Amino acid sequence: MNGNPTIDPSESRLLDGARDPSKSRRAAADPQRPGEHCRAPAGAWVPFIDREKCEGKKECVDVCPYSVFELGTLTDGEFSSLSFVGQMKARRHDRKTARTPKAAACRACGLCVVACPEDAITLRREPSP
């Protein structure tokens, strides 16, 4: 990331709506950021969370300007479906995980993808109806 990223003015207003605008601005400046930089129609993309990797650190919650994410706890079924290593990691982090209760509000900013320290989030394009 360079020190003075150029952020589209309309996107800049969105970044201010995140729980932590400074984290959102850092994520917006990441050259590896995927997606459509908050320009996709809502629901055209959805974030997918890899439960094997997610440690529930809530960076995605902090940077998302659309409140797509929340922090939750792995259900018993989710926990039991993890690999041995995934279960050990989950125990170490109190079984915390990111959830996407408002996935349909995703606008493909890609901020969550680059903010996640575990690389546990990818954006997937939803098929057209």
N, C-alpha and C positions, 0 to 999 in steps of 0.2 A: 504494500500500500504506500502511496506517496503521501507526503505531509499535507498537501492542499488538494483534496479530491474535488472534482467538479461534480456537483449534484444538481440535477434538474430542479428548478425552483418549485414546480408542482410536487415533486417527490420530497423536497425539503420540508414542505408543510406536513406531509404524511409522517415523516420521520419524527417530527415533534410530537405526534400523537402516540408514540410508543411509550411503554412504561419507563424506559431508560433511553431518551433521545441520543445521548452521547454514544452509547453502545450501538444504536441504530446507525448513526452516522459513520462510525468505524466500519461496520459491516457493509454499508453502502459503498464505501471506498475500496472494498476488496476486489481486485481484478478477477478473481476466480468466481465471483458471484454469478450464479445461474439464474434462469427465469427471465421474466419480461420487465423487470425493474418497476413493479407495481402498476403495470399498464395492461395486464391481462384482465379479461372479464372475470368477475367473481365466479369461482367454481370451475373455471377452465383447467386449473391446476390444483392438485391437492398435495399437502406435505405428507410424506410417508416416514414413520419413525421406526428405525431398526431397534427393536427391544433388546437385542443382544448387545448393542453398543450404548444405548441411552443410559446415562447415570443420573438423570433428573437434576441437572445443575441449573436449569431454568433460563439459560441464555436466550432460548427461543421465545420464551414468555416475555422477556424484557425487551427484545428488539422488534417484535411483530406489531406493526401499526394497526392491524385489523383484529387484534385480540383472538387470533385463531387458536392459540395454545393456552394450556393451563398445566399446572403440576399435579400429578396424581400418584397413586400407588398401584403397583402391579397386582392384578387379581391373582388368586391361587392358580387359576388355569393358565394365565400368561406366564407366571413364574415357573410352573411345572413344565411348560413347553420350551423353556430356555435350556441351552446346553449347560453342562456342568460349570464351565467358565462363566457363562452368562449368569447363572444362579449365584456364584460366588461374588461376582461384581455387584449384582442386585442387592445381595445381603449387605455388602459393604456400604451401600448407599441407601439403606433403609427401604429398599424396594421402590424407590421413587422413580417416576418416569414422566415424560412429557405426554400429554394427551391433546387431541385436536377436536374439541367439541364444536368448534365453528369452522371446520375445514372448508365448508362451502363459501366462506367469506375470503378465502385465499385469493390474492391477486398476483401471485408469482413474483413477489419482490426478490426472493432468494436470500433475504437477510438472515432467516433462520438457518439456512444451509451453511453459510459462512460463519455464523456466530457460534454454532454448535462445536464445542471443543472435542467431542468424540466422533465427529463426522457421522452422526447417527440419523441425519435428516436428508432426504432427497425429495425433489419435486417431481411429481408424475402428472403428465397431461391426461386429463379426463377425456374419454371419447365423446365426440359430438353427438347430441341426441338425434 
